[in-house]
Every structure is written in C-alpha cells, then in structure tokens.
C-alpha cells in the first residue's frame, strides 16, 4: 500500500497545473510571486508513464509479475511512446514466456530510441536467447556505437557469447578482447576469453586471463574448474590441486566438482 500511496502522490505532482510560490502580491521579501508554468499535457502523460513504470519495476523486483504487467500496461496507456515502459514490459512478457509480445516491445523500444545503447543491447540479448544470433550482432554493434552508453563492454561480452553459439570463435575472441580493453575488470569477458584460448590449445595465455578473473575475488565453479584444467594441461600439478581443493570446498555440490570427483575415482 505504501507504494500505491507514493504513486498517487507522484501522479498528483505530475498532473498538477500552475503553481505559485508565495502569496498575495509578493512572496514576503518584497519580490513578486514566482509562477511555475504548467507542464504540457505530453509532459504530464510522460511523467505518469514514468511513475507507473518505476512502480512496476518494484513489483518486478519482488517477483510480482501480474501487478508489474498491470502497471506497465497503464504506463503505456498514458504514453505509448515511453521507451522504458516498452523495455520493462518486454522483460515481463519474456518471464511469462510470451515471446512474441516480448519481441514486439523490445523492438519498439529500439524504434523509439534507435541510437541508445541500452535498448539495442537488450534487443540483441533477446534475439540471441531466442536463436536469432546472426541478427543480434548488429544490435550489439549499435549499442557499442552509442558514445554515451556507459557499459559498451557489456554489449561486447554479450556479442562474444552469441558468437560462440554461432561457432564464430575468432569473432568471439575479438569481442572479448575489446570488452576487456574497455573494462579490464569485466569478469565475464575474462572468463570467456580464457575458455576460448584453452579450447584453442593455448593454455599458457588462457592461464593469464583466468588468473586475472580470479584476482577479481568472485570465484565460481566454472572458473575454478577451468583453472584446474588449464594448470593440469600445463603440467602444474600443485596449482591444479589448489583449484581442485577450492572447487570442492566452495562448490561441493556443483556439476564441476562432481565431474572431477568421478574422474578422480575412475580406475
């Protein structure tokens, strides 16, 4: 209910008319009253759409998809051209497995803001998830081309992951390297580049990138298993065993830990 009260208060502000600061003929200090001009109806509709979209995001974060969808539908009634509402409603439709509607709204968000990185990256990810990998790459490139996009390395990493699914190893490696050049702390790009190099038989260079990933302090089972594999291939038994102990100690129930346990117990 608190969110609903905040919504009502926000809407009352969004839909307010001309506001005068001060009373009578002056505002108490000998100066004439300050008149804040009315916002246009288009601005009022956009403010209402924004408030409903923000509330929907709270519902979405809480896992309340039904109320999130209701608020987003209302947001788009206020302003059918409010791009953030199209993005968030696309996420909701994807979560409830209504993929045609999700795609429609992801594409609408891009149509409304064709030069912005966020909508292009979002559409690219959706297309990659739904098997349209080749088409997705163009949207990732558009995202990276936005000079004001704060996280081009994320779009490059997403492009690399999609290129791996297309068996374009060279393209994926280039994307991951570009992502790391833009953000040396991009753990996902570091991990995937190490994986690519290992699969290409270059364990020595793969080790450098998995070590850089490890230095970020966010280990996961897949990375520890890859570290074990790399060190094993290089013949560094002690280093490999260190990765193995960490994997079994931190992620004992992981698929990777179980696989190594089975391998170790095999005759």
SEMAR-425189 format. One line per field, with one value per residue: x, y, z of N, C-alpha, C in turn; residue number from 1; residue in three letters. Coordinates in steps of 0.02 Angstrom, whole numbers. Example, Ala and Ser with C-alpha at 12.3 -4.5 7.8 and 13.67 -1.06 7.14 Angstrom:
nxx c(660 / 642) .
nyy c(-284 / -112) .
nzz c(390 / 354) .
caxx c(615 / 684) .
cayy c(-225 / -53) .
cazz c(390 / 357) .
cxx c(660 / 645) .
cyy c(-165 / 2) .
czz c(390 / 394) .
resi c(1 / 2) .
resn c(ALA / SER) .
***
This chain:
nxx c(41 / 102 / 180 / 77 / 21 / 128 / 131 / 8 / 32 / 140 / 80 / -11 / 75 / 131 / 24 / -12 / -59 / -21 / 88 / 103 / 228 / 234 / 127 / -15 / 31 / 165 / 309 / 343 / 466 / 470 / 478 / 401 / 276 / 328 / 296 / 270 / 270 / 138 / 154 / 162 / 29 / 81 / 200 / 148 / 83 / 194 / 263 / 171 / 175 / 307 / 307 / 219 / 293 / 409 / 353 / 309 / 431 / 472 / 378 / 414 / 543 / 509 / 454 / 323 / 239 / 115 / 55 / 155 / 143 / 15 / 34 / 125 / 54 / -38 / 49 / 87 / -34 / -47 / 65 / 106 / 228 / 331 / 483 / 558 / 455 / 415 / 530 / 533 / 410 / 431 / 525 / 445 / 349 / 435 / 474 / 355 / 346 / 289 / 340 / 321 / 256 / 353 / 460 / 404 / 393 / 527 / 580 / 505 / 552 / 682 / 651 / 599 / 707 / 828 / 966 / 1018 / 1116 / 1069 / 932 / 965 / 1060 / 980 / 883 / 969 / 1017 / 897 / 865 / 974 / 953 / 840 / 874 / 906 / 1038 / 1127 / 1062 / 1064 / 1193 / 1210 / 1134 / 1205 / 1320 / 1269 / 1237 / 1364 / 1411 / 1352 / 1400 / 1372 / 1338 / 1353 / 1409 / 1484 / 1566 / 1491 / 1395 / 1483 / 1533 / 1416 / 1395 / 1506 / 1476 / 1364 / 1421 / 1502 / 1403 / 1370 / 1475 / 1579 / 1724 / 1837 / 1779 / 1715 / 1825 / 1885 / 1784 / 1779 / 1909 / 1904 / 1805 / 1873 / 1978 / 1910 / 1856 / 1947 / 1909 / 1804 / 1734 / 1662 / 1699 / 1836 / 1836 / 1773 / 1860 / 1975 / 1925 / 1902 / 2033 / 2091 / 2019 / 2067 / 2189 / 2287 / 2347 / 2436 / 2419 / 2286 / 2292 / 2337 / 2225 / 2128 / 2184 / 2180 / 2042 / 2019 / 2082 / 1991 / 1909 / 1787 / 1746 / 1684 / 1607 / 1629 / 1738 / 1839 / 1850 / 1895 / 2017 / 2081 / 2087 / 2168 / 2291 / 2320 / 2339 / 2453 / 2540 / 2560 / 2547 / 2531 / 2470 / 2354 / 2293 / 2268 / 2166 / 2072 / 2047 / 1990 / 1876 / 1805 / 1790 / 1719 / 1615 / 1545 / 1435 / 1422 / 1406 / 1530 / 1619 / 1571 / 1597 / 1739 / 1763 / 1713 / 1798 / 1921 / 1900 / 1894 / 1962) .
nyy c(-60 / 60 / 90 / 114 / 230 / 317 / 319 / 381 / 507 / 547 / 553 / 654 / 761 / 755 / 784 / 909 / 1084 / 1254 / 1324 / 1435 / 1514 / 1584 / 1716 / 1827 / 1987 / 1980 / 1880 / 1890 / 1947 / 2063 / 2038 / 1996 / 1866 / 1698 / 1615 / 1454 / 1380 / 1290 / 1117 / 1036 / 941 / 828 / 812 / 788 / 665 / 586 / 593 / 526 / 400 / 368 / 359 / 251 / 153 / 146 / 101 / -23 / -84 / -103 / -198 / -299 / -329 / -386 / -502 / -502 / -524 / -508 / -389 / -302 / -309 / -255 / -122 / -79 / -89 / 10 / 118 / 128 / 162 / 292 / 349 / 297 / 301 / 293 / 242 / 169 / 99 / 8 / -72 / -130 / -195 / -287 / -370 / -426 / -495 / -586 / -660 / -724 / -806 / -761 / -741 / -681 / -557 / -503 / -485 / -392 / -278 / -256 / -224 / -111 / -21 / 0 / 59 / 179 / 236 / 235 / 257 / 231 / 144 / 52 / 0 / -63 / -159 / -236 / -288 / -359 / -458 / -527 / -577 / -661 / -754 / -814 / -883 / -808 / -773 / -717 / -600 / -532 / -482 / -363 / -272 / -270 / -208 / -82 / -39 / -26 / 77 / 190 / 338 / 381 / 275 / 187 / 62 / -11 / -121 / -224 / -249 / -293 / -409 / -484 / -496 / -575 / -695 / -734 / -751 / -861 / -958 / -964 / -1027 / -946 / -925 / -843 / -716 / -706 / -707 / -585 / -496 / -516 / -476 / -341 / -299 / -317 / -228 / -109 / -117 / -175 / -247 / -330 / -469 / -574 / -569 / -593 / -725 / -796 / -771 / -836 / -965 / -982 / -973 / -1083 / -1189 / -1177 / -1229 / -1153 / -1148 / -1078 / -938 / -935 / -959 / -836 / -753 / -819 / -808 / -670 / -655 / -727 / -646 / -546 / -586 / -651 / -795 / -938 / -1097 / -1142 / -1065 / -1104 / -1238 / -1224 / -1163 / -1269 / -1362 / -1293 / -1279 / -1412 / -1455 / -1385 / -1450 / -1415 / -1475 / -1445 / -1318 / -1351 / -1438 / -1349 / -1270 / -1373 / -1407 / -1288 / -1283 / -1399 / -1367 / -1243 / -1256 / -1385 / -1458 / -1433 / -1457 / -1462 / -1496 / -1623 / -1689 / -1692 / -1766 / -1890 / -1919 / -1926 / -2039 / -2139 / -2290) .
nzz c(0 / 32 / -79 / -170 / -116 / -131 / -270 / -298 / -242 / -321 / -447 / -426 / -419 / -546 / -626 / -591 / -605 / -642 / -523 / -389 / -301 / -146 / -80 / -104 / -165 / -162 / -114 / 17 / 35 / -28 / -161 / -318 / -337 / -382 / -527 / -576 / -728 / -810 / -845 / -1003 / -1081 / -1141 / -1070 / -944 / -967 / -996 / -874 / -792 / -852 / -825 / -684 / -661 / -726 / -647 / -528 / -571 / -591 / -460 / -418 / -505 / -460 / -340 / -382 / -419 / -547 / -608 / -555 / -595 / -734 / -751 / -708 / -804 / -922 / -897 / -891 / -1026 / -1080 / -1037 / -1101 / -1249 / -1313 / -1224 / -1200 / -1095 / -1030 / -1126 / -1132 / -1002 / -995 / -1095 / -1034 / -933 / -1011 / -1071 / -960 / -928 / -1032 / -1150 / -1290 / -1420 / -1389 / -1305 / -1394 / -1482 / -1400 / -1358 / -1482 / -1510 / -1414 / -1462 / -1584 / -1541 / -1477 / -1564 / -1567 / -1443 / -1323 / -1223 / -1256 / -1380 / -1342 / -1257 / -1346 / -1430 / -1341 / -1315 / -1443 / -1463 / -1362 / -1409 / -1521 / -1635 / -1679 / -1776 / -1817 / -1697 / -1677 / -1747 / -1672 / -1552 / -1596 / -1630 / -1502 / -1444 / -1521 / -1473 / -1405 / -1278 / -1203 / -1057 / -1028 / -1136 / -1141 / -1089 / -1189 / -1288 / -1229 / -1223 / -1359 / -1392 / -1325 / -1395 / -1520 / -1495 / -1485 / -1616 / -1667 / -1706 / -1671 / -1685 / -1702 / -1578 / -1490 / -1526 / -1486 / -1347 / -1312 / -1347 / -1257 / -1135 / -1153 / -1144 / -1018 / -898 / -786 / -817 / -778 / -838 / -973 / -960 / -910 / -1016 / -1121 / -1076 / -1080 / -1218 / -1269 / -1205 / -1262 / -1390 / -1376 / -1320 / -1182 / -1104 / -1125 / -1091 / -955 / -904 / -917 / -841 / -718 / -700 / -694 / -575 / -484 / -464 / -363 / -362 / -366 / -459 / -491 / -623 / -666 / -576 / -609 / -741 / -716 / -651 / -758 / -849 / -780 / -761 / -893 / -922 / -844 / -711 / -569 / -430 / -431 / -500 / -408 / -306 / -362 / -372 / -237 / -192 / -273 / -230 / -97 / -94 / -184 / -170 / -214 / -346 / -525 / -587 / -482 / -450 / -570 / -575 / -462 / -497 / -603 / -534 / -458 / -548 / -618) .
caxx c(0 / 145 / 197 / 18 / 14 / 180 / 109 / -45 / 64 / 180 / 35 / -39 / 125 / 140 / -35 / -28 / -56 / 24 / 100 / 130 / 266 / 222 / 56 / -31 / 65 / 237 / 323 / 365 / 530 / 465 / 483 / 337 / 271 / 359 / 247 / 299 / 223 / 109 / 186 / 117 / -6 / 127 / 246 / 109 / 74 / 258 / 276 / 128 / 203 / 369 / 290 / 192 / 348 / 451 / 317 / 311 / 498 / 472 / 340 / 455 / 597 / 479 / 428 / 251 / 235 / 48 / 46 / 202 / 114 / -41 / 60 / 158 / 1 / -65 / 100 / 84 / -96 / -31 / 112 / 126 / 295 / 380 / 527 / 574 / 399 / 418 / 584 / 516 / 355 / 461 / 555 / 390 / 322 / 483 / 472 / 295 / 354 / 252 / 397 / 302 / 245 / 417 / 499 / 371 / 409 / 599 / 591 / 475 / 598 / 736 / 623 / 590 / 772 / 871 / 1037 / 1038 / 1147 / 1030 / 881 / 996 / 1089 / 925 / 855 / 1019 / 1016 / 836 / 872 / 1022 / 920 / 786 / 901 / 918 / 1105 / 1157 / 1030 / 1079 / 1258 / 1202 / 1110 / 1260 / 1364 / 1236 / 1244 / 1433 / 1422 / 1323 / 1455 / 1350 / 1321 / 1401 / 1438 / 1492 / 1599 / 1439 / 1368 / 1534 / 1534 / 1356 / 1407 / 1552 / 1440 / 1321 / 1465 / 1521 / 1347 / 1371 / 1540 / 1624 / 1773 / 1879 / 1739 / 1705 / 1888 / 1893 / 1735 / 1800 / 1968 / 1881 / 1771 / 1924 / 2015 / 1868 / 1846 / 1989 / 1877 / 1745 / 1749 / 1633 / 1741 / 1899 / 1824 / 1758 / 1920 / 2017 / 1894 / 1914 / 2103 / 2103 / 1992 / 2110 / 2252 / 2336 / 2337 / 2480 / 2385 / 2223 / 2307 / 2342 / 2159 / 2091 / 2214 / 2152 / 1974 / 2023 / 2103 / 1932 / 1881 / 1718 / 1753 / 1626 / 1628 / 1653 / 1804 / 1886 / 1861 / 1937 / 2085 / 2108 / 2101 / 2225 / 2353 / 2333 / 2367 / 2521 / 2582 / 2571 / 2505 / 2515 / 2421 / 2291 / 2264 / 2241 / 2100 / 2027 / 2026 / 1944 / 1813 / 1771 / 1774 / 1672 / 1557 / 1548 / 1378 / 1419 / 1417 / 1602 / 1651 / 1551 / 1632 / 1808 / 1763 / 1704 / 1860 / 1973 / 1886 / 1895 / 2024) .
cayy c(0 / 118 / 105 / 144 / 299 / 356 / 327 / 432 / 571 / 564 / 571 / 719 / 810 / 753 / 812 / 974 / 1139 / 1309 / 1330 / 1500 / 1513 / 1648 / 1733 / 1897 / 2020 / 1966 / 1818 / 1903 / 1983 / 2120 / 2016 / 1971 / 1793 / 1659 / 1571 / 1396 / 1368 / 1223 / 1070 / 1020 / 878 / 774 / 802 / 757 / 595 / 551 / 586 / 473 / 337 / 354 / 338 / 183 / 108 / 138 / 58 / -90 / -112 / -127 / -261 / -349 / -349 / -428 / -562 / -495 / -511 / -487 / -318 / -266 / -305 / -209 / -53 / -62 / -78 / 76 / 167 / 136 / 198 / 363 / 371 / 238 / 311 / 296 / 184 / 125 / 54 / -47 / -117 / -168 / -241 / -342 / -415 / -462 / -543 / -641 / -702 / -767 / -846 / -734 / -716 / -633 / -491 / -478 / -460 / -332 / -220 / -243 / -189 / -44 / 20 / 19 / 105 / 244 / 264 / 193 / 269 / 219 / 79 / 6 / -37 / -106 / -216 / -279 / -325 / -407 / -515 / -565 / -613 / -715 / -805 / -848 / -917 / -764 / -749 / -675 / -534 / -498 / -449 / -294 / -230 / -260 / -157 / -17 / -20 / -4 / 139 / 247 / 367 / 395 / 211 / 181 / -5 / -45 / -186 / -274 / -268 / -331 / -476 / -519 / -514 / -631 / -756 / -754 / -775 / -930 / -1002 / -969 / -1059 / -896 / -919 / -784 / -657 / -704 / -685 / -513 / -460 / -520 / -435 / -272 / -286 / -311 / -166 / -53 / -126 / -231 / -284 / -367 / -539 / -622 / -570 / -626 / -797 / -824 / -769 / -891 / -1026 / -985 / -988 / -1152 / -1234 / -1171 / -1262 / -1104 / -1148 / -1029 / -872 / -943 / -952 / -765 / -723 / -848 / -778 / -603 / -665 / -749 / -589 / -503 / -608 / -677 / -862 / -980 / -1166 / -1150 / -1035 / -1146 / -1298 / -1205 / -1154 / -1336 / -1391 / -1258 / -1297 / -1483 / -1461 / -1358 / -1494 / -1385 / -1516 / -1410 / -1265 / -1384 / -1463 / -1292 / -1256 / -1428 / -1401 / -1231 / -1303 / -1446 / -1334 / -1188 / -1276 / -1458 / -1489 / -1410 / -1506 / -1466 / -1534 / -1694 / -1718 / -1706 / -1820 / -1952 / -1929 / -1947 / -2105 / -2188 / -2329) .
cazz c(0 / 33 / -149 / -203 / -92 / -164 / -338 / -300 / -230 / -379 / -501 / -411 / -439 / -618 / -661 / -563 / -652 / -624 / -451 / -371 / -239 / -113 / -78 / -114 / -219 / -160 / -80 / 85 / 38 / -73 / -230 / -345 / -333 / -436 / -559 / -611 / -783 / -817 / -891 / -1059 / -1072 / -1160 / -1013 / -891 / -984 / -988 / -802 / -767 / -877 / -788 / -615 / -664 / -745 / -588 / -481 / -600 / -578 / -390 / -418 / -541 / -415 / -289 / -413 / -430 / -618 / -628 / -541 / -638 / -801 / -748 / -705 / -868 / -971 / -881 / -912 / -1098 / -1097 / -1028 / -1153 / -1289 / -1339 / -1169 / -1215 / -1039 / -1016 / -1175 / -1112 / -942 / -1009 / -1133 / -984 / -901 / -1059 / -1080 / -900 / -929 / -1093 / -1207 / -1328 / -1473 / -1359 / -1281 / -1451 / -1507 / -1357 / -1364 / -1546 / -1505 / -1375 / -1507 / -1634 / -1509 / -1459 / -1606 / -1557 / -1374 / -1311 / -1182 / -1294 / -1430 / -1307 / -1233 / -1403 / -1451 / -1295 / -1327 / -1507 / -1454 / -1320 / -1446 / -1580 / -1692 / -1661 / -1827 / -1814 / -1634 / -1678 / -1770 / -1617 / -1505 / -1626 / -1622 / -1431 / -1433 / -1558 / -1436 / -1366 / -1210 / -1170 / -1001 / -1023 / -1201 / -1131 / -1078 / -1254 / -1323 / -1199 / -1247 / -1430 / -1393 / -1304 / -1451 / -1574 / -1477 / -1503 / -1689 / -1684 / -1732 / -1617 / -1697 / -1686 / -1505 / -1458 / -1538 / -1445 / -1277 / -1304 / -1349 / -1194 / -1083 / -1164 / -1120 / -946 / -876 / -732 / -841 / -761 / -885 / -1032 / -942 / -906 / -1081 / -1163 / -1052 / -1104 / -1290 / -1280 / -1183 / -1313 / -1448 / -1361 / -1295 / -1110 / -1071 / -1125 / -1054 / -884 / -886 / -910 / -784 / -657 / -693 / -669 / -506 / -443 / -450 / -300 / -368 / -396 / -469 / -503 / -691 / -671 / -539 / -650 / -797 / -689 / -641 / -823 / -879 / -745 / -775 / -960 / -920 / -802 / -646 / -525 / -367 / -446 / -517 / -347 / -269 / -392 / -355 / -167 / -188 / -304 / -187 / -34 / -102 / -225 / -168 / -248 / -415 / -578 / -600 / -428 / -457 / -628 / -557 / -412 / -535 / -641 / -488 / -431 / -603 / -618) .
cxx c(43 / 164 / 139 / 9 / 67 / 161 / 57 / -15 / 103 / 136 / 4 / 10 / 131 / 84 / -54 / -22 / -6 / 28 / 130 / 166 / 261 / 149 / 47 / 6 / 141 / 247 / 353 / 430 / 531 / 469 / 415 / 336 / 302 / 307 / 284 / 250 / 197 / 152 / 136 / 83 / 39 / 175 / 210 / 99 / 139 / 276 / 234 / 154 / 266 / 354 / 263 / 246 / 393 / 418 / 317 / 378 / 504 / 435 / 381 / 511 / 572 / 450 / 353 / 239 / 167 / 37 / 95 / 173 / 57 / -17 / 92 / 107 / -31 / -16 / 96 / 18 / -84 / 13 / 137 / 197 / 348 / 423 / 543 / 517 / 398 / 473 / 563 / 459 / 380 / 492 / 501 / 362 / 370 / 481 / 410 / 291 / 308 / 304 / 377 / 291 / 310 / 457 / 469 / 392 / 484 / 612 / 561 / 521 / 656 / 711 / 616 / 656 / 827 / 945 / 1062 / 1064 / 1104 / 977 / 911 / 1027 / 1035 / 895 / 905 / 1020 / 954 / 841 / 920 / 991 / 869 / 809 / 914 / 987 / 1133 / 1127 / 1052 / 1144 / 1253 / 1178 / 1163 / 1308 / 1334 / 1242 / 1313 / 1446 / 1394 / 1378 / 1437 / 1330 / 1375 / 1438 / 1445 / 1526 / 1549 / 1409 / 1419 / 1539 / 1474 / 1364 / 1453 / 1519 / 1397 / 1363 / 1490 / 1466 / 1343 / 1434 / 1587 / 1676 / 1816 / 1842 / 1728 / 1768 / 1899 / 1846 / 1757 / 1862 / 1950 / 1847 / 1822 / 1965 / 1976 / 1857 / 1886 / 1959 / 1814 / 1758 / 1722 / 1675 / 1807 / 1890 / 1814 / 1819 / 1968 / 1991 / 1908 / 1987 / 2120 / 2079 / 2032 / 2178 / 2306 / 2327 / 2379 / 2446 / 2318 / 2234 / 2309 / 2273 / 2118 / 2120 / 2188 / 2080 / 1976 / 2040 / 2045 / 1897 / 1810 / 1719 / 1686 / 1651 / 1658 / 1724 / 1857 / 1901 / 1906 / 2009 / 2119 / 2129 / 2163 / 2290 / 2371 / 2365 / 2438 / 2568 / 2597 / 2526 / 2485 / 2461 / 2353 / 2256 / 2236 / 2172 / 2050 / 2002 / 1977 / 1876 / 1773 / 1751 / 1719 / 1608 / 1553 / 1492 / 1372 / 1430 / 1491 / 1637 / 1634 / 1588 / 1704 / 1813 / 1756 / 1767 / 1916 / 1964 / 1887 / 1961 / 2071) .
cyy c(63 / 139 / 139 / 216 / 344 / 369 / 382 / 501 / 594 / 586 / 639 / 774 / 814 / 788 / 881 / 1028 / 1191 / 1316 / 1399 / 1493 / 1581 / 1664 / 1807 / 1925 / 2010 / 1904 / 1829 / 1940 / 2041 / 2103 / 1991 / 1895 / 1759 / 1612 / 1515 / 1377 / 1297 / 1180 / 1055 / 953 / 819 / 759 / 768 / 683 / 556 / 542 / 530 / 404 / 318 / 328 / 267 / 132 / 95 / 93 / -14 / -124 / -138 / -193 / -316 / -374 / -395 / -493 / -560 / -475 / -484 / -412 / -276 / -257 / -255 / -136 / -33 / -50 / -9 / 131 / 180 / 166 / 273 / 389 / 310 / 242 / 316 / 234 / 140 / 77 / -5 / -97 / -161 / -216 / -300 / -393 / -458 / -515 / -601 / -688 / -747 / -807 / -825 / -700 / -669 / -562 / -461 / -448 / -395 / -271 / -205 / -204 / -119 / 4 / 44 / 70 / 175 / 277 / 226 / 201 / 252 / 149 / 29 / -33 / -84 / -168 / -264 / -320 / -377 / -469 / -559 / -607 / -671 / -772 / -845 / -876 / -874 / -731 / -701 / -605 / -496 / -458 / -377 / -247 / -219 / -207 / -87 / 7 / 8 / 63 / 200 / 277 / 381 / 332 / 196 / 114 / -39 / -113 / -241 / -297 / -309 / -402 / -516 / -540 / -575 / -697 / -781 / -781 / -846 / -979 / -1011 / -1004 / -1011 / -881 / -856 / -719 / -650 / -680 / -611 / -472 / -459 / -476 / -360 / -253 / -275 / -248 / -106 / -57 / -187 / -273 / -322 / -441 / -588 / -626 / -604 / -702 / -827 / -822 / -825 / -957 / -1036 / -1006 / -1060 / -1202 / -1232 / -1204 / -1216 / -1097 / -1095 / -960 / -877 / -934 / -879 / -734 / -754 / -822 / -707 / -606 / -682 / -692 / -541 / -524 / -631 / -746 / -895 / -1049 / -1174 / -1122 / -1077 / -1210 / -1282 / -1194 / -1221 / -1367 / -1359 / -1279 / -1370 / -1492 / -1435 / -1400 / -1466 / -1419 / -1479 / -1357 / -1295 / -1409 / -1407 / -1272 / -1310 / -1422 / -1343 / -1249 / -1349 / -1415 / -1282 / -1208 / -1353 / -1492 / -1469 / -1467 / -1517 / -1507 / -1608 / -1727 / -1735 / -1762 / -1888 / -1969 / -1956 / -2018 / -2160 / -2225 / -2305) .
czz c(0 / -37 / -185 / -180 / -124 / -237 / -343 / -290 / -291 / -437 / -489 / -429 / -514 / -654 / -635 / -616 / -630 / -549 / -439 / -304 / -208 / -115 / -89 / -173 / -217 / -118 / -11 / 89 / -11 / -146 / -255 / -340 / -393 / -463 / -596 / -666 / -782 / -862 / -946 / -1045 / -1091 / -1103 / -955 / -904 / -976 / -915 / -772 / -789 / -839 / -718 / -615 / -683 / -685 / -536 / -506 / -587 / -506 / -385 / -450 / -496 / -360 / -317 / -427 / -503 / -640 / -616 / -583 / -707 / -803 / -749 / -771 / -923 / -961 / -903 / -987 / -1122 / -1089 / -1084 / -1192 / -1316 / -1284 / -1173 / -1154 / -1021 / -1064 / -1156 / -1053 / -955 / -1052 / -1086 / -951 / -949 / -1071 / -1020 / -899 / -995 / -1150 / -1253 / -1385 / -1446 / -1334 / -1339 / -1478 / -1466 / -1356 / -1428 / -1544 / -1467 / -1419 / -1559 / -1605 / -1491 / -1498 / -1594 / -1488 / -1364 / -1275 / -1220 / -1346 / -1398 / -1283 / -1289 / -1428 / -1407 / -1306 / -1390 / -1500 / -1414 / -1359 / -1513 / -1641 / -1683 / -1712 / -1825 / -1752 / -1638 / -1700 / -1715 / -1564 / -1532 / -1621 / -1550 / -1418 / -1467 / -1523 / -1392 / -1293 / -1172 / -1119 / -1000 / -1091 / -1194 / -1119 / -1144 / -1294 / -1295 / -1221 / -1320 / -1434 / -1375 / -1361 / -1509 / -1559 / -1496 / -1578 / -1714 / -1719 / -1678 / -1625 / -1680 / -1612 / -1470 / -1467 / -1494 / -1372 / -1265 / -1304 / -1284 / -1138 / -1091 / -1138 / -1045 / -923 / -820 / -753 / -833 / -812 / -949 / -1019 / -941 / -975 / -1127 / -1142 / -1079 / -1179 / -1303 / -1259 / -1236 / -1377 / -1436 / -1334 / -1219 / -1075 / -1069 / -1088 / -980 / -862 / -875 / -854 / -719 / -646 / -669 / -595 / -460 / -427 / -386 / -303 / -400 / -409 / -490 / -572 / -698 / -634 / -577 / -709 / -774 / -678 / -708 / -854 / -847 / -756 / -843 / -962 / -877 / -734 / -594 / -462 / -378 / -463 / -455 / -303 / -295 / -372 / -283 / -158 / -216 / -258 / -120 / -40 / -139 / -228 / -207 / -321 / -464 / -590 / -546 / -433 / -515 / -611 / -505 / -447 / -573 / -595 / -462 / -484 / -602 / -674) .
resi c(1 / 2 / 3 / 4 / 5 / 6 / 7 / 8 / 9 / 10 / 11 / 12 / 13 / 14 / 15 / 16 / 17 / 18 / 19 / 20 / 21 / 22 / 23 / 24 / 25 / 26 / 27 / 28 / 29 / 30 / 31 / 32 / 33 / 34 / 35 / 36 / 37 / 38 / 39 / 40 / 41 / 42 / 43 / 44 / 45 / 46 / 47 / 48 / 49 / 50 / 51 / 52 / 53 / 54 / 55 / 56 / 57 / 58 / 59 / 60 / 61 / 62 / 63 / 64 / 65 / 66 / 67 / 68 / 69 / 70 / 71 / 72 / 73 / 74 / 75 / 76 / 77 / 78 / 79 / 80 / 81 / 82 / 83 / 84 / 85 / 86 / 87 / 88 / 89 / 90 / 91 / 92 / 93 / 94 / 95 / 96 / 97 / 98 / 99 / 100 / 101 / 102 / 103 / 104 / 105 / 106 / 107 / 108 / 109 / 110 / 111 / 112 / 113 / 114 / 115 / 116 / 117 / 118 / 119 / 120 / 121 / 122 / 123 / 124 / 125 / 126 / 127 / 128 / 129 / 130 / 131 / 132 / 133 / 134 / 135 / 136 / 137 / 138 / 139 / 140 / 141 / 142 / 143 / 144 / 145 / 146 / 147 / 148 / 149 / 150 / 151 / 152 / 153 / 154 / 155 / 156 / 157 / 158 / 159 / 160 / 161 / 162 / 163 / 164 / 165 / 166 / 167 / 168 / 169 / 170 / 171 / 172 / 173 / 174 / 175 / 176 / 177 / 178 / 179 / 180 / 181 / 182 / 183 / 184 / 185 / 186 / 187 / 188 / 189 / 190 / 191 / 192 / 193 / 194 / 195 / 196 / 197 / 198 / 199 / 200 / 201 / 202 / 203 / 204 / 205 / 206 / 207 / 208 / 209 / 210 / 211 / 212 / 213 / 214 / 215 / 216 / 217 / 218 / 219 / 220 / 221 / 222 / 223 / 224 / 225 / 226 / 227 / 228 / 229 / 230 / 231 / 232 / 233 / 234 / 235 / 236 / 237 / 238 / 239 / 240 / 241 / 242 / 243 / 244 / 245 / 246 / 247 / 248 / 249 / 250 / 251 / 252 / 253 / 254 / 255 / 256 / 257 / 258 / 259 / 260 / 261 / 262 / 263 / 264 / 265 / 266 / 267) .
resn c(UNK / UNK / UNK / UNK / UNK / UNK / UNK / UNK / UNK / UNK / UNK / UNK / UNK / UNK / UNK / UNK / UNK / UNK / UNK / UNK / UNK / UNK / UNK / UNK / UNK / UNK / UNK / UNK / UNK / UNK / UNK / UNK / UNK / UNK / UNK / UNK / UNK / UNK / UNK / UNK / UNK / UNK / UNK / UNK / UNK / UNK / UNK / UNK / UNK / UNK / UNK / UNK / UNK / UNK / UNK / UNK / UNK / UNK / UNK / UNK / UNK / UNK / UNK / UNK / UNK / UNK / UNK / UNK / UNK / UNK / UNK / UNK / UNK / UNK / UNK / UNK / UNK / UNK / UNK / UNK / UNK / UNK / UNK / UNK / UNK / UNK / UNK / UNK / UNK / UNK / UNK / UNK / UNK / UNK / UNK / UNK / UNK / UNK / UNK / UNK / UNK / UNK / UNK / UNK / UNK / UNK / UNK / UNK / UNK / UNK / UNK / UNK / UNK / UNK / UNK / UNK / UNK / UNK / UNK / UNK / UNK / UNK / UNK / UNK / UNK / UNK / UNK / UNK / UNK / UNK / UNK / UNK / UNK / UNK / UNK / UNK / UNK / UNK / UNK / UNK / UNK / UNK / UNK / UNK / UNK / UNK / UNK / UNK / UNK / UNK / UNK / UNK / UNK / UNK / UNK / UNK / UNK / UNK / UNK / UNK / UNK / UNK / UNK / UNK / UNK / UNK / UNK / UNK / UNK / UNK / UNK / UNK / UNK / UNK / UNK / UNK / UNK / UNK / UNK / UNK / UNK / UNK / UNK / UNK / UNK / UNK / UNK / UNK / UNK / UNK / UNK / UNK / UNK / UNK / UNK / UNK / UNK / UNK / UNK / UNK / UNK / UNK / UNK / UNK / UNK / UNK / UNK / UNK / UNK / UNK / UNK / UNK / UNK / UNK / UNK / UNK / UNK / UNK / UNK / UNK / UNK / UNK / UNK / UNK / UNK / UNK / UNK / UNK / UNK / UNK / UNK / UNK / UNK / UNK / UNK / UNK / UNK / UNK / UNK / UNK / UNK / UNK / UNK / UNK / UNK / UNK / UNK / UNK / UNK / UNK / UNK / UNK / UNK / UNK / UNK / UNK / UNK / UNK / UNK / UNK / UNK / UNK / UNK / UNK / UNK / UNK / UNK) .
***
